[in-house]
Each structure stands twice: as structure tokens, then as C-alpha cells.
Amino acid sequence: MITVVVADSQRIVCEGIKLILEREPDMQVVGFASTVDETLSLCERCQPNVILMDANMKSADGADGTERILIHSEGETKVIVLSKDKEGIIQAISNGANGYVLKTINSEELILTIKTTVRGLSVMHQEAFSGFARQMKNHKKSDSPLGQPWNVTLTKRELEIIHQVIEGKENREIAKSLYISEGTVKNTISGILKKLNLKTRIQLVVFALRNDIGA
């Protein structure tokens, strides 16, 4: 059973999400929270697998809610940020969010996002991905692990695929554009991640844009 806490200041939003999620036999909403402190309390009491949290929720001291929750749960609870727009993606990912989705997401996509996140993968709503790439292009290279010097050789095909990942294209679209199979795209991306010692597509975009790869 996947247990979920929904954290949003609007009760009607929480109740709507509960109705959607509990159509699934393996999902249960174990509580609602309207503040970060309430969310932390529920985490301690219920130890949920996932928290769906509104992007605008802040602690009383102004600290980011995602960061506090992840520290409190020692990473055992996954946090998916729900937002009205594409702004704030970088901050959410930097604070450790496991997923970032827009509130325009449909019910099937939301359920899939939760199940994928529980399996340990980072997820970003396709509609938010292009905004994420655009924001990253406006940021300077940082001294974080994703911005350190690298000496890996990437093939022309790998660079082409990285460029299209940055553009927010899905495997199907990349395959069609480069006249190759989806399986080839998937395997190539897996190889790129292994070469660069990265885990997720999101990390690949961050790394590539900070190091001027494929941009």
C-alpha cells in the first residue's frame, strides 16, 4: 500500500486529490495538512511514502518546506511538489524534491508520478520540463557536483540526444526526429547517465546546461 499525505492550504484541493488517488486499490491518503508544521507532524505519526505538497507552502520561519520534511524523514518519505506554474522548479529540485508537477496534470499522470517516485525515480511533469530548461540556461555554472569539470567523451549521437532532452522532448519524439527506435534512445540515455555518473534525466539536464553540453 502506498500511503500519501496531501499538503495544501485549500481543503477542497486536498479532498479532490484524495478522491482521485483512492480509486487505486494500492493507494491511501492518510492525512491532510495546511502548513509545514502540520505536515511534519503527520510525517512523524503516519510515516507516509509520499507527500504531495503545494509549492507555496513555507515554514513559519520562511524556510522551504520540502527541505525541512526531507531532513525530518531522513529521506524515507518522497516529496512531490505541486505548482500552479513553471517557476520555482530549480529551487524545488535544489531543496531535494523528488518530483515537480503542475496542477494541470491529469489524474492518470498524477497516479503514475506517485508510483514512479515511490520506485526511486525523479519525475517532472512534461509541461514543466521546458520551463525548467529555460530557467537553467539563465543560471550561471555552480560549484555543485553537477557543475564540476568532467573529462568524459560523448559521441555525436549522444550529444544530439542530450540536446533534445534539454528541449524537453520525450523518447518517442527524439526517436522520430533522429530516425531511430525508442529503445535505442532509451539505451543511449542510460549509457550517458552511466558515463556522467548521474541518476536521472533531470540531473542530466542540469549537468548539460551547467557545462554547455548539447545546448
MDTraj code that builds the backbone (N, CA, C; nanometers):
import mdtraj as md
import numpy as np

residues = "MET ILE THR VAL VAL VAL ALA ASP SER GLN ARG ILE VAL CYS GLU GLY ILE LYS LEU ILE LEU GLU ARG GLU PRO ASP MET GLN VAL VAL GLY PHE ALA SER THR VAL ASP GLU THR LEU SER LEU CYS GLU ARG CYS GLN PRO ASN VAL ILE LEU MET ASP ALA ASN MET LYS SER ALA ASP GLY ALA ASP GLY THR GLU ARG ILE LEU ILE HIS SER GLU GLY GLU THR LYS VAL ILE VAL LEU SER LYS ASP LYS GLU GLY ILE ILE GLN ALA ILE SER ASN GLY ALA ASN GLY TYR VAL LEU LYS THR ILE ASN SER GLU GLU LEU ILE LEU THR ILE LYS THR THR VAL ARG GLY LEU SER VAL MET HIS GLN GLU ALA PHE SER GLY PHE ALA ARG GLN MET LYS ASN HIS LYS LYS SER ASP SER PRO LEU GLY GLN PRO TRP ASN VAL THR LEU THR LYS ARG GLU LEU GLU ILE ILE HIS GLN VAL ILE GLU GLY LYS GLU ASN ARG GLU ILE ALA LYS SER LEU TYR ILE SER GLU GLY THR VAL LYS ASN THR ILE SER GLY ILE LEU LYS LYS LEU ASN LEU LYS THR ARG ILE GLN LEU VAL VAL PHE ALA LEU ARG ASN ASP ILE GLY ALA".split()
xyz = np.array([
    [0.0838, -0.1200, 0.0000],
    [0.0000, 0.0000, 0.0000],
    [0.0873, 0.1250, 0.0000],
    [0.0607, 0.2178, -0.0924],
    [0.1324, 0.3454, -0.0985],
    [0.0536, 0.4470, -0.0168],
    [0.1155, 0.4986, 0.0875],
    [0.0476, 0.5957, 0.1738],
    [0.0905, 0.7373, 0.1370],
    [-0.0071, 0.8278, 0.1361],
    [0.0156, 0.9639, 0.0879],
    [-0.0411, 1.0658, 0.1857],
    [0.0345, 1.1730, 0.2075],
    [-0.0154, 1.2916, 0.2781],
    [-0.0287, 1.4031, 0.1751],
    [-0.1419, 1.4714, 0.1751],
    [-0.1641, 1.5838, 0.0844],
    [-0.1532, 1.7131, 0.1648],
    [-0.0592, 1.7982, 0.1260],
    [-0.0352, 1.9231, 0.1984],
    [-0.0681, 2.0420, 0.1091],
    [-0.1783, 2.1070, 0.1399],
    [-0.2225, 2.2241, 0.0635],
    [-0.3116, 2.3066, 0.1540],
    [-0.2998, 2.4385, 0.1432],
    [-0.3782, 2.5256, 0.2312],
    [-0.5275, 2.5223, 0.1980],
    [-0.5625, 2.4758, 0.0782],
    [-0.7027, 2.4690, 0.0379],
    [-0.7563, 2.3267, 0.0591],
    [-0.8457, 2.3135, 0.1518],
    [-0.9003, 2.1820, 0.1872],
    [-0.9668, 2.1128, 0.0686],
    [-1.0329, 2.1912, -0.0145],
    [-1.1046, 2.1315, -0.1268],
    [-1.0079, 2.0658, -0.2246],
    [-0.8867, 2.1224, -0.2366],
    [-0.7836, 2.0626, -0.3218],
    [-0.7414, 1.9278, -0.2638],
    [-0.7202, 1.9252, -0.1342],
    [-0.6812, 1.8007, -0.0668],
    [-0.7865, 1.6921, -0.0855],
    [-0.9119, 1.7292, -0.0662],
    [-1.0199, 1.6311, -0.0775],
    [-1.0342, 1.5802, -0.2204],
    [-1.0136, 1.6691, -0.3180],
    [-1.0207, 1.6292, -0.4584],
    [-0.9117, 1.5299, -0.4935],
    [-0.7902, 1.5551, -0.4451],
    [-0.6789, 1.4638, -0.4710],
    [-0.7039, 1.3286, -0.4041],
    [-0.7595, 1.3322, -0.2840],
    [-0.7908, 1.2067, -0.2133],
    [-0.8871, 1.1204, -0.2957],
    [-0.9908, 1.1828, -0.3528],
    [-1.0872, 1.1087, -0.4344],
    [-1.0200, 1.0439, -0.5547],
    [-0.9258, 1.1165, -0.6149],
    [-0.8547, 1.0641, -0.7321],
    [-0.7660, 0.9461, -0.6942],
    [-0.6860, 0.9650, -0.5895],
    [-0.5860, 0.8641, -0.5538],
    [-0.6490, 0.7360, -0.5000],
    [-0.7581, 0.7504, -0.4243],
    [-0.8145, 0.6313, -0.3604],
    [-0.9031, 0.5492, -0.4528],
    [-0.9058, 0.5894, -0.5805],
    [-0.9638, 0.4995, -0.6810],
    [-0.8698, 0.3811, -0.7042],
    [-0.7424, 0.4038, -0.6725],
    [-0.6425, 0.2982, -0.6873],
    [-0.6454, 0.2078, -0.5638],
    [-0.6529, 0.0773, -0.5828],
    [-0.6618, -0.0140, -0.4682],
    [-0.5365, -0.0172, -0.3822],
    [-0.4223, 0.0288, -0.4383],
    [-0.2973, 0.0236, -0.3628],
    [-0.2515, 0.1611, -0.3129],
    [-0.3457, 0.2575, -0.3077],
    [-0.3123, 0.3912, -0.2575],
    [-0.4080, 0.4335, -0.1476],
    [-0.3531, 0.5005, -0.0463],
    [-0.4356, 0.5511, 0.0633],
    [-0.3848, 0.6882, 0.1076],
    [-0.4742, 0.7848, 0.1139],
    [-0.4398, 0.9168, 0.1680],
    [-0.4579, 0.9094, 0.3194],
    [-0.3483, 0.9259, 0.3933],
    [-0.3531, 0.9072, 0.5386],
    [-0.3678, 1.0377, 0.6159],
    [-0.3719, 1.1503, 0.5437],
    [-0.3918, 1.2757, 0.6144],
    [-0.3786, 1.3975, 0.5260],
    [-0.4392, 1.5090, 0.5730],
    [-0.4277, 1.6379, 0.5068],
    [-0.3491, 1.7323, 0.5975],
    [-0.2758, 1.8259, 0.5364],
    [-0.2047, 1.9278, 0.6139],
    [-0.2175, 2.0614, 0.5419],
    [-0.2282, 2.1682, 0.6194],
    [-0.2390, 2.3013, 0.5592],
    [-0.1149, 2.3865, 0.5864],
    [-0.0235, 2.3356, 0.6695],
    [0.1014, 2.4066, 0.6989],
    [0.2166, 2.3060, 0.7005],
    [0.3391, 2.3580, 0.6963],
    [0.4559, 2.2710, 0.7016],
    [0.4628, 2.1987, 0.8359],
    [0.4322, 2.2702, 0.9437],
    [0.4366, 2.2074, 1.0763],
    [0.3368, 2.0920, 1.0866],
    [0.2174, 2.1099, 1.0300],
    [0.1188, 2.0019, 1.0294],
    [0.1699, 1.8835, 0.9466],
    [0.2374, 1.9147, 0.8359],
    [0.2926, 1.8104, 0.7501],
    [0.3983, 1.7301, 0.8245],
    [0.4854, 1.7995, 0.8965],
    [0.5894, 1.7328, 0.9744],
    [0.5287, 1.6432, 1.0813],
    [0.4233, 1.6921, 1.1443],
    [0.3558, 1.6144, 1.2479],
    [0.2955, 1.4863, 1.1899],
    [0.2330, 1.4990, 1.0722],
    [0.1747, 1.3823, 1.0061],
    [0.2827, 1.2837, 0.9632],
    [0.3958, 1.3377, 0.9182],
    [0.5080, 1.2513, 0.8780],
    [0.5535, 1.1652, 0.9946],
    [0.5638, 1.2288, 1.1109],
    [0.6099, 1.1569, 1.2286],
    [0.5090, 1.0505, 1.2717],
    [0.3816, 1.0856, 1.2610],
    [0.2774, 0.9955, 1.3084],
    [0.2454, 0.8825, 1.2089],
    [0.2436, 0.9175, 1.0791],
    [0.1978, 0.8211, 0.9782],
    [0.3095, 0.7607, 0.8935],
    [0.4252, 0.8273, 0.8904],
    [0.5372, 0.7817, 0.8081],
    [0.4918, 0.7466, 0.6662],
    [0.4364, 0.8442, 0.5941],
    [0.3852, 0.8172, 0.4587],
    [0.4973, 0.7905, 0.3595],
    [0.4621, 0.7223, 0.2513],
    [0.5587, 0.7008, 0.1434],
    [0.5829, 0.8286, 0.0639],
    [0.4751, 0.9073, 0.0489],
    [0.4808, 1.0257, -0.0374],
    [0.4054, 1.1424, 0.0253],
    [0.4598, 1.2629, 0.0065],
    [0.3869, 1.3850, 0.0398],
    [0.3680, 1.4640, -0.0889],
    [0.2429, 1.4953, -0.1198],
    [0.2119, 1.5871, -0.2292],
    [0.1968, 1.7246, -0.1662],
    [0.2876, 1.8166, -0.1984],
    [0.2912, 1.9434, -0.1268],
    [0.2841, 2.0632, -0.2208],
    [0.1983, 2.1568, -0.1867],
    [0.1860, 2.2798, -0.2631],
    [0.3185, 2.3553, -0.2644],
    [0.3550, 2.4088, -0.3792],
    [0.4844, 2.4756, -0.3958],
    [0.4995, 2.5984, -0.3072],
    [0.3891, 2.6590, -0.2674],
    [0.3961, 2.7840, -0.1919],
    [0.3980, 2.7654, -0.0408],
    [0.3984, 2.6413, 0.0051],
    [0.3995, 2.6192, 0.1497],
    [0.5368, 2.6501, 0.2089],
    [0.5388, 2.7350, 0.3099],
    [0.6626, 2.7719, 0.3781],
    [0.6486, 2.7473, 0.5277],
    [0.7621, 2.7254, 0.5922],
    [0.7618, 2.7143, 0.7380],
    [0.7372, 2.8511, 0.7984],
    [0.7066, 2.8526, 0.9271],
    [0.6809, 2.9789, 0.9957],
    [0.8021, 3.0710, 0.9892],
    [0.9225, 3.0102, 0.9835],
    [1.0438, 3.0916, 0.9777],
    [1.0867, 3.1227, 0.8349],
    [1.0031, 3.0843, 0.7383],
    [1.0328, 3.1143, 0.5988],
    [1.1152, 3.0083, 0.5279],
    [1.1586, 2.9061, 0.6004],
    [1.2394, 2.8001, 0.5396],
    [1.1551, 2.7189, 0.4423],
    [1.2201, 2.6605, 0.3450],
    [1.1480, 2.5806, 0.2469],
    [1.0946, 2.4521, 0.3103],
    [0.9668, 2.4242, 0.2867],
    [0.9036, 2.3087, 0.3472],
    [0.9613, 2.1770, 0.3013],
    [0.9935, 2.1675, 0.1721],
    [1.0484, 2.0434, 0.1179],
    [1.1752, 2.0020, 0.1903],
    [1.2654, 2.0976, 0.2073],
    [1.3937, 2.0687, 0.2715],
    [1.3741, 2.0215, 0.4154],
    [1.2860, 2.0885, 0.4885],
    [1.2618, 2.0511, 0.6282],
    [1.2035, 1.9103, 0.6384],
    [1.1115, 1.8805, 0.5504],
    [1.0462, 1.7495, 0.5552],
    [1.1451, 1.6377, 0.5236],
    [1.2287, 1.6579, 0.4226],
    [1.3248, 1.5556, 0.3850],
    [1.4289, 1.5332, 0.4936],
    [1.4705, 1.6405, 0.5590],
    [1.5649, 1.6264, 0.6702],
    [1.4988, 1.5501, 0.7847],
    [1.3740, 1.5862, 0.8128],
    [1.2999, 1.5249, 0.9235],
    [1.2782, 1.3753, 0.9007],
    [1.2480, 1.3379, 0.7761],
    [1.2177, 1.1977, 0.7456],
    [1.3416, 1.1181, 0.7066],
    [1.4562, 1.1866, 0.7044],
    [1.5832, 1.1223, 0.6666],
    [1.5738, 1.0556, 0.5296],
    [1.4977, 1.1196, 0.4406],
    [1.4888, 1.0715, 0.3027],
    [1.3954, 0.9549, 0.2795],
    [1.3320, 0.9054, 0.3854],
    [1.2432, 0.7897, 0.3702],
    [1.1129, 0.8274, 0.2999],
    [1.0697, 0.9509, 0.3184],
    [0.9467, 0.9988, 0.2549],
    [0.9810, 1.0782, 0.1293],
    [0.9132, 1.0487, 0.0202],
    [0.9334, 1.1213, -0.1050],
    [0.8438, 1.2445, -0.1077],
    [0.8957, 1.3540, -0.1619],
    [0.8180, 1.4779, -0.1719],
    [0.7968, 1.5139, -0.3187],
    [0.6712, 1.5261, -0.3567],
    [0.6352, 1.5728, -0.4911],
    [0.5721, 1.7103, -0.4764],
    [0.6307, 1.8084, -0.5416],
    [0.5812, 1.9456, -0.5328],
    [0.4742, 1.9685, -0.6393],
    [0.3613, 2.0246, -0.5958],
    [0.2513, 2.0611, -0.6854],
    [0.2517, 2.2129, -0.7032],
    [0.2549, 2.2580, -0.8279],
    [0.2644, 2.4019, -0.8516],
    [0.1634, 2.4486, -0.9552],
    [0.1268, 2.5755, -0.9459],
    [0.0368, 2.6351, -1.0449],
    [0.1111, 2.6744, -1.1717],
    [0.2435, 2.6920, -1.1629],
    [0.3204, 2.7379, -1.2785],
    [0.4579, 2.6726, -1.2829],
    [0.5393, 2.7143, -1.3797],
    [0.6699, 2.6529, -1.4021],
    [0.7815, 2.7207, -1.3235],
    [0.7489, 2.8284, -1.2538],
    [0.8517, 2.8978, -1.1766],
    [0.8853, 2.8187, -1.0507],
    [1.0059, 2.8337, -1.0048],
    [1.0447, 2.7701, -0.8799],
    [1.0901, 2.6264, -0.8924],
    [1.1010, 2.5766, -1.0160],
    [1.1405, 2.4372, -1.0337],
    [1.2808, 2.4129, -0.9806],
    [1.3735, 2.5010, -1.0174],
    [1.5130, 2.4820, -0.9756],
    [1.5240, 2.4791, -0.8247],
    [1.4530, 2.5711, -0.7579],
    [1.4590, 2.5767, -0.6119],
    [1.4051, 2.4483, -0.5512],
    [1.2955, 2.3987, -0.6067],
    [1.2358, 2.2756, -0.5543],
    [1.3309, 2.1568, -0.5700],
    [1.3917, 2.1446, -0.6874],
    [1.4858, 2.0355, -0.7117],
    [1.6093, 2.0513, -0.6241],
    [1.6573, 2.1754, -0.6101],
    [1.7751, 2.2014, -0.5261],
    [1.7484, 2.1640, -0.3808],
    [1.6249, 2.1818, -0.3371],
    [1.5896, 2.1500, -0.1981],
    [1.5590, 2.0015, -0.1788],
    [1.5721, 1.9247, -0.2864],
    [1.5605, 1.7803, -0.2731],
    [1.4294, 1.7185, -0.3160],
    [1.3385, 1.7973, -0.3746],
    [1.2106, 1.7408, -0.4177],
    [1.2328, 1.6242, -0.5131],
    [1.1548, 1.5190, -0.4963],
    [1.1667, 1.4010, -0.5817],
    [1.0851, 1.4140, -0.7097],
    [0.9949, 1.5113, -0.7101],
    [0.9137, 1.5324, -0.8285],
    [0.8573, 1.6725, -0.8313],
    [0.8222, 1.7198, -0.9511],
    [0.7657, 1.8535, -0.9666],
    [0.6588, 1.8444, -1.0746],
    [0.5343, 1.8669, -1.0371],
    [0.4258, 1.8576, -1.1341],
    [0.3371, 1.9809, -1.1249],
    [0.2755, 2.0136, -1.2372],
    [0.1831, 2.1266, -1.2406],
    [0.0435, 2.0803, -1.2014],
    [-0.0347, 2.1714, -1.1481],
    [-0.1693, 2.1359, -1.1041],
    [-0.2639, 2.1104, -1.2208],
    [-0.2140, 2.1304, -1.3430],
    [-0.2935, 2.0969, -1.4613],
    [-0.2794, 1.9486, -1.4971],
    [-0.1991, 1.8750, -1.4228],
    [-0.1764, 1.7333, -1.4504],
    [-0.3076, 1.6560, -1.4400],
    [-0.3258, 1.5573, -1.5277],
    [-0.4490, 1.4789, -1.5189],
    [-0.4335, 1.3676, -1.4154],
    [-0.5438, 1.3044, -1.3804],
    [-0.5432, 1.2076, -1.2709],
    [-0.4549, 1.0867, -1.3004],
    [-0.4565, 1.0383, -1.4251],
    [-0.3743, 0.9225, -1.4595],
    [-0.2256, 0.9546, -1.4460],
    [-0.1862, 1.0750, -1.4906],
    [-0.0457, 1.1154, -1.4810],
    [-0.0031, 1.1318, -1.3358],
    [-0.0921, 1.1848, -1.2526],
    [-0.0597, 1.2040, -1.1115],
    [-0.0372, 1.0689, -1.0430],
    [-0.1225, 0.9749, -1.0703],
    [-0.1079, 0.8408, -1.0116],
    [0.0229, 0.7770, -1.0571],
    [0.0535, 0.7890, -1.1864],
    [0.1774, 0.7328, -1.2397],
    [0.2991, 0.8011, -1.1776],
    [0.2911, 0.9325, -1.1578],
    [0.4009, 1.0076, -1.0962],
    [0.4301, 0.9554, -0.9556],
    [0.3251, 0.9342, -0.8784],
    [0.3427, 0.8849, -0.7414],
    [0.4059, 0.7465, -0.7418],
    [0.3558, 0.6575, -0.8267],
    [0.4085, 0.5212, -0.8306],
    [0.5536, 0.5186, -0.8780],
    [0.5859, 0.6051, -0.9732],
    [0.7228, 0.6126, -1.0244],
    [0.8169, 0.6676, -0.9182],
    [0.7715, 0.7684, -0.8461],
    [0.8531, 0.8302, -0.7419],
    [0.8810, 0.7321, -0.6285],
    [0.7810, 0.6547, -0.5908],
    [0.7988, 0.5550, -0.4851],
    [0.9055, 0.4534, -0.5235],
    [0.9174, 0.4269, -0.6541],
    [1.0188, 0.3312, -0.7005],
    [1.1595, 0.3918, -0.7011],
    [1.1700, 0.5198, -0.6629],
    [1.3013, 0.5809, -0.6501],
    [1.3453, 0.6674, -0.7661],
    [1.2540, 0.6964, -0.8600],
    [1.2898, 0.7795, -0.9749],
    [1.2418, 0.9224, -0.9546],
    [1.3172, 1.0176, -1.0092],
    [1.2749, 1.1572, -1.0041],
    [1.1810, 1.1835, -1.1217],
    [1.0776, 1.2604, -1.0984],
    [0.9761, 1.2830, -1.2007],
    [0.9490, 1.4317, -1.2166],
    [0.9371, 1.4748, -1.3423],
    [0.8970, 1.6125, -1.3684],
    [0.7884, 1.6121, -1.4756],
    [0.6814, 1.6808, -1.4485],
    [0.5704, 1.6946, -1.5423],
    [0.6235, 1.7486, -1.6750],
    [0.5850, 1.6858, -1.7847],
    [0.6361, 1.7246, -1.9160],
    [0.6145, 1.8724, -1.9444],
    [0.5011, 1.9274, -1.9034],
    [0.4721, 2.0679, -1.9291],
    [0.5675, 2.1602, -1.8539],
    [0.6241, 2.1107, -1.7430],
    [0.7156, 2.1929, -1.6636],
    [0.8589, 2.1816, -1.7117],
    [0.8873, 2.0782, -1.7919],
    [1.0261, 2.0494, -1.8278],
    [1.0899, 2.1613, -1.9092],
    [1.0170, 2.2165, -2.0064],
    [1.0731, 2.3228, -2.0894],
    [1.1034, 2.4463, -2.0062],
    [1.0161, 2.4756, -1.9098],
    [1.0405, 2.5888, -1.8207],
    [1.1631, 2.5672, -1.7351],
    [1.1822, 2.4431, -1.6933],
    [1.2990, 2.4070, -1.6144],
    [1.4273, 2.4309, -1.6938],
    [1.4290, 2.3846, -1.8191],
    [1.5470, 2.4031, -1.9038],
    [1.5747, 2.5514, -1.9272],
    [1.4684, 2.6285, -1.9487],
    [1.4866, 2.7723, -1.9728],
    [1.5441, 2.8416, -1.8502],
    [1.4939, 2.8051, -1.7322],
    [1.5471, 2.8642, -1.6096],
    [1.6933, 2.8278, -1.5895],
    [1.7281, 2.7030, -1.6196],
    [1.8659, 2.6584, -1.6024],
    [1.9599, 2.7357, -1.6929],
    [1.9167, 2.7661, -1.8140],
    [2.0018, 2.8396, -1.9067],
    [2.0340, 2.9793, -1.8548],
    [1.9465, 3.0314, -1.7689],
    [1.9679, 3.1649, -1.7144],
    [2.0519, 3.1652, -1.5878],
    [2.0874, 3.0469, -1.5407],
    [2.1692, 3.0364, -1.4210],
    [2.3151, 3.0142, -1.4582],
    [2.4027, 3.0723, -1.3786],
    [2.5455, 3.0525, -1.4018],
    [2.5859, 2.9146, -1.3537],
    [2.6976, 2.8662, -1.4036],
    [2.7516, 2.7393, -1.3563],
    [2.7813, 2.7522, -1.2080],
    [2.7533, 2.6466, -1.1366],
    [2.7764, 2.6493, -0.9924],
    [2.8898, 2.5562, -0.9543],
    [2.9261, 2.5581, -0.8274],
    [3.0315, 2.4688, -0.7808],
    [2.9746, 2.3420, -0.7208],
    [2.8495, 2.3111, -0.7516],
    [2.7887, 2.1881, -0.7035],
    [2.8443, 2.0702, -0.7818],
    [2.8219, 1.9460, -0.7348],
    [2.8727, 1.8289, -0.8067],
    [2.8292, 1.8239, -0.9526],
    [2.7109, 1.8811, -0.9830],
    [2.6636, 1.8767, -1.1212],
    [2.7294, 1.9822, -1.2077],
    [2.8154, 2.0676, -1.1479],
    [2.8821, 2.1696, -1.2270],
    [3.0329, 2.1553, -1.2256],
    [3.0846, 2.0436, -1.1788],
    [3.2277, 2.0237, -1.1708],
    [3.2851, 1.9844, -1.3060],
    [3.4174, 2.0046, -1.3263],
    [3.4823, 1.9662, -1.4516],
    [3.4612, 1.8176, -1.4816],
    [3.4570, 1.7824, -1.6085],
    [3.4361, 1.6449, -1.6483],
    [3.5258, 1.6161, -1.7676],
    [3.5630, 1.4908, -1.7848],
    [3.6522, 1.4552, -1.8950],
    [3.6026, 1.3317, -1.9701],
    [3.4716, 1.3187, -1.9772],
    [3.4094, 1.2052, -2.0464],
    [3.3908, 1.2399, -2.1935],
    [3.4188, 1.1456, -2.2812],
    [3.3983, 1.1666, -2.4240],
    [3.2579, 1.1225, -2.4632],
    [3.1840, 1.2138, -2.5241],
    [3.0478, 1.1837, -2.5696],
    [3.0452, 1.1794, -2.7218],
    [2.9734, 1.0828, -2.7763],
    [2.9652, 1.0687, -2.9214],
    [2.8718, 1.1746, -2.9802],
    [2.8769, 1.1902, -3.1106],
    [2.7889, 1.2847, -3.1793],
    [2.6429, 1.2498, -3.1535],
    [2.6096, 1.1209, -3.1590],
    [2.4719, 1.0786, -3.1352],
    [2.4287, 1.1098, -2.9923],
    [2.5179, 1.0867, -2.8969],
    [2.4861, 1.1168, -2.7567],
    [2.4607, 1.2655, -2.7386],
    [2.5413, 1.3484, -2.8027],
    [2.5238, 1.4938, -2.7928],
    [2.3911, 1.5366, -2.8555],
    [2.3558, 1.4736, -2.9680],
    [2.2279, 1.5045, -3.0328],
    [2.1117, 1.4725, -2.9400],
    [2.1208, 1.3583, -2.8738],
    [2.0124, 1.3173, -2.7841],
    [2.0068, 1.4071, -2.6615],
    [2.1220, 1.4429, -2.6064],
    [2.1247, 1.5348, -2.4914],
    [2.0572, 1.6662, -2.5283],
    [2.0869, 1.7174, -2.6468],
    [2.0253, 1.8433, -2.6918],
    [1.8733, 1.8321, -2.6926],
    [1.8222, 1.7194, -2.7384],
    [1.6772, 1.7034, -2.7462],
    [1.6158, 1.6799, -2.6085],
    [1.6903, 1.6164, -2.5186],
    [1.6431, 1.6024, -2.3800],
    [1.6299, 1.7402, -2.3167],
    [1.7286, 1.8264, -2.3400],
    [1.7241, 1.9633, -2.2875],
    [1.6011, 2.0376, -2.3392],
    [1.5630, 2.0088, -2.4631],
    [1.4457, 2.0731, -2.5225],
    [1.3152, 2.0197, -2.4641],
    [1.3263, 1.9175, -2.3786],
    [1.2071, 1.8632, -2.3138],
    [1.1347, 1.7569, -2.3934],
    [1.2008, 1.7003, -2.4940],
    [1.1358, 1.6003, -2.5773],
    [1.1344, 1.4634, -2.5105],
    [1.0284, 1.3898, -2.5337],
    [1.0169, 1.2543, -2.4829],
    [1.0907, 1.1589, -2.5755],
    [1.1136, 1.0357, -2.5288],
    [1.1866, 0.9373, -2.6091],
    [1.1228, 0.9165, -2.7461],
    [0.9909, 0.9129, -2.7484],
    [0.9197, 0.8917, -2.8756],
    [0.9512, 1.0036, -2.9749],
    [0.9511, 1.1275, -2.9263],
    [0.9782, 1.2420, -3.0130],
    [1.1236, 1.2438, -3.0593],
    [1.2144, 1.2080, -2.9695],
    [1.3568, 1.2026, -3.0052],
    [1.3802, 1.0968, -3.1118],
    [1.3184, 0.9806, -3.0924],
    [1.3338, 0.8712, -3.1879],
    [1.2855, 0.9118, -3.3273],
    [1.1712, 0.9767, -3.3319],
    [1.1155, 1.0202, -3.4602],
    [1.2057, 1.1233, -3.5264],
    [1.2592, 1.2160, -3.4473],
    [1.3447, 1.3222, -3.5007],
    [1.4754, 1.2680, -3.5564],
    [1.5324, 1.1670, -3.4894],
    [1.6638, 1.1144, -3.5298],
    [1.6541, 0.9859, -3.6123],
    [1.5304, 0.9431, -3.6426],
    [1.5068, 0.8230, -3.7238],
    [1.5706, 0.6983, -3.6617],
    [1.5508, 0.6842, -3.5315],
    [1.5979, 0.5654, -3.4602],
    [1.4837, 0.5138, -3.3737],
    [1.5014, 0.3982, -3.3139],
    [1.3943, 0.3400, -3.2333],
    [1.3921, 0.4010, -3.0928],
    [1.2764, 0.3911, -3.0283],
    [1.2658, 0.4384, -2.8898],
    [1.3602, 0.3612, -2.7983],
    [1.3766, 0.2321, -2.8293],
    [1.4671, 0.1503, -2.7497],
    [1.6099, 0.2005, -2.7570],
    [1.6508, 0.2433, -2.8763],
    [1.7861, 0.2977, -2.8932],
    [1.8023, 0.4261, -2.8135],
    [1.6993, 0.5099, -2.8160],
    [1.7040, 0.6348, -2.7396],
    [1.7172, 0.6043, -2.5906],
    [1.6331, 0.5141, -2.5425],
    [1.6354, 0.4783, -2.4004],
    [1.7707, 0.4229, -2.3593],
    [1.8269, 0.3338, -2.4402],
    [1.9558, 0.2741, -2.4076],
    [2.0688, 0.3761, -2.4137],
    [2.0594, 0.4680, -2.5090],
    [2.1632, 0.5715, -2.5213],
    [2.1610, 0.6641, -2.4009],
    [2.0413, 0.7037, -2.3586],
    [2.0305, 0.7908, -2.2414],
    [2.0824, 0.7190, -2.1174],
    [2.0512, 0.5925, -2.1038],
    [2.1026, 0.5148, -1.9896],
    [2.2553, 0.5122, -1.9913],
    [2.3122, 0.4981, -2.1130],
    [2.4576, 0.4979, -2.1257],
    [2.5191, 0.6321, -2.0901],
    [2.4517, 0.7398, -2.1301],
    [2.5002, 0.8745, -2.0982],
    [2.5008, 0.8960, -1.9476],
    [2.3915, 0.8573, -1.8823],
    [2.3819, 0.8734, -1.7371],
    [2.4936, 0.7964, -1.6668],
    [2.5210, 0.6759, -1.7161],
    [2.6267, 0.5946, -1.6556],
    [2.7629, 0.6602, -1.6753],
    [2.7892, 0.7120, -1.7959],
    [2.9161, 0.7786, -1.8253],
    [2.9398, 0.8985, -1.7342],
    [2.8333, 0.9754, -1.7123],
    [2.8448, 1.1001, -1.6361],
    [2.8185, 1.0813, -1.4873],
    [2.7936, 0.9563, -1.4482],
    [2.7671, 0.9246, -1.3073],
    [2.6458, 1.0011, -1.2547],
    [2.5402, 1.0035, -1.3354],
    [2.4156, 1.0691, -1.2991],
    [2.3072, 0.9636, -1.2856],
    [2.1975, 0.9997, -1.2196],
    [2.0913, 0.9024, -1.1944],
    [1.9635, 0.9292, -1.2718],
    [1.9364, 1.0550, -1.3013],
    [1.8062, 1.0871, -1.3600],
    [1.8191, 1.1809, -1.4794],
    [1.7131, 1.1847, -1.5570],
    [1.7034, 1.2737, -1.6725],
    [1.7136, 1.4200, -1.6282],
    [1.6549, 1.4501, -1.5135],
    [1.6600, 1.5871, -1.4613],
    [1.8033, 1.6256, -1.4297],
    [1.8780, 1.5357, -1.3651],
    [2.0182, 1.5632, -1.3357],
    [2.0981, 1.5822, -1.4646],
    [2.0620, 1.5079, -1.5689],
    [2.1303, 1.5223, -1.6974],
    [2.1110, 1.6624, -1.7543],
    [1.9889, 1.7135, -1.7464],
    [1.9625, 1.8488, -1.7967],
    [2.0430, 1.9516, -1.7174],
    [2.0430, 1.9385, -1.5845],
    [2.1187, 2.0310, -1.5000],
    [2.2667, 2.0270, -1.5371],
    [2.3216, 1.9072, -1.5452],
    [2.4637, 1.8901, -1.5764],
    [2.4968, 1.9480, -1.7137],
    [2.4156, 1.9144, -1.8136],
    [2.4420, 1.9565, -1.9502],
    [2.4392, 2.1086, -1.9651],
    [2.3406, 2.1723, -1.9042],
    [2.3298, 2.3172, -1.9168],
    [2.4390, 2.3893, -1.8389],
    [2.4784, 2.3354, -1.7243],
    [2.5859, 2.3983, -1.6476],
    [2.7218, 2.3821, -1.7126],
    [2.7340, 2.2793, -1.7966],
    [2.8621, 2.2533, -1.8622],
    [2.8596, 2.2770, -2.0133],
    [2.7532, 2.3449, -2.0579],
    [2.7413, 2.3799, -2.2016],
    [2.7522, 2.2571, -2.2918],
    [2.6840, 2.1514, -2.2539],
    [2.6819, 2.0291, -2.3350],
    [2.5480, 2.0190, -2.4061],
    [2.5496, 2.0093, -2.5351],
    [2.4274, 1.9853, -2.6098],
    [2.3316, 2.1020, -2.6139],
    [2.3703, 2.2157, -2.5563],
    [2.2785, 2.3313, -2.5526],
    [2.2778, 2.4047, -2.6866],
])
top = md.Topology()
chain = top.add_chain()
for i, resn in enumerate(residues, 1):
    res = top.add_residue(resn, chain, resSeq=i)
    for name in ("N", "CA", "C"):
        top.add_atom(name, md.element.get_by_symbol(name[0]), res)
traj = md.Trajectory(xyz[None], top)
